Amino acid sequence: ERCAVQVKSYVGDINWDRAIEDIKNSFEVYEKEDITCGLIITTATGVTEDFIKKLDELRENSGKPVGFIYGAELAKWFVKYGM
């Protein structure tokens, strides 16, 4: 498995789709590298409907799973796996 990862620092709601575009570009640029999935990790504490819509479109159009960890889920991840 090879996963394209984007880590972004945001305050409040994430509404800018740069992370989604970066994952999409990774799928296209590294097509021969067999990227099988994507993951977006962000410090944002909320998500806009538009961001979720664009993320769902990426998942559907690429046919690849793209995970998304933010806010409380990110905090739980740090508690579980350490820093």
C-alpha positions in Angstrom: 0.0 0.0 0.0 1.1 3.5 -0.7 -0.7 6.5 0.7 -0.6 10.2 -0.3 -0.7 12.3 2.9 -1.5 15.9 3.3 -1.0 17.6 6.7 -2.6 21.1 7.0 -2.8 23.6 9.8 -6.1 25.5 10.1 -7.9 27.4 12.8 -11.7 26.9 12.9 -13.5 25.3 10.0 -11.6 23.9 7.0 -13.2 25.3 3.9 -10.3 25.6 1.5 -9.9 22.7 -0.8 -6.1 22.8 -1.2 -5.5 19.5 0.7 -8.0 17.8 -1.6 -6.3 19.2 -4.7 -2.9 18.1 -3.4 -4.2 14.6 -2.9 -5.8 14.6 -6.4 -2.6 15.8 -7.9 -0.6 13.1 -6.1 -2.9 10.4 -7.5 -2.3 11.8 -11.0 1.4 12.7 -10.8 2.4 9.4 -9.1 0.0 7.2 -11.1 2.8 4.8 -11.9 3.8 4.6 -8.3 0.6 2.7 -7.4 -0.8 5.2 -4.9 -3.7 3.3 -3.4 -5.2 5.8 -0.9 -5.0 9.3 0.5 -5.1 10.8 4.0 -5.8 14.4 5.0 -4.8 15.4 8.6 -5.6 18.9 9.8 -5.8 20.9 13.0 -9.1 22.4 11.9 -11.9 21.9 14.5 -14.8 21.9 12.0 -15.5 21.2 8.3 -17.8 23.0 5.8 -20.3 21.2 3.7 -18.5 22.4 0.6 -15.2 20.7 1.8 -17.0 17.4 2.5 -18.7 17.6 -1.0 -15.4 18.1 -2.7 -13.8 15.3 -0.6 -16.6 12.9 -1.6 -16.1 13.9 -5.3 -12.4 13.1 -5.0 -13.2 9.7 -3.5 -15.8 8.9 -6.2 -13.8 10.2 -9.2 -10.5 8.6 -8.1 -12.1 5.3 -6.9 -9.6 5.4 -4.0 -10.3 5.7 -0.3 -9.3 9.1 1.2 -9.3 9.3 5.0 -9.8 12.6 6.9 -8.7 13.2 10.5 -9.4 16.5 12.2 -10.4 18.2 15.4 -11.4 15.8 18.2 -10.5 12.8 16.1 -7.0 14.1 15.6 -6.7 14.7 19.4 -7.8 11.1 20.0 -5.3 9.9 17.5 -2.5 11.7 19.4 -3.6 10.4 22.7 -3.8 6.8 21.4 -0.5 6.8 19.4 1.5 9.5 21.2 3.4 12.4 19.7 
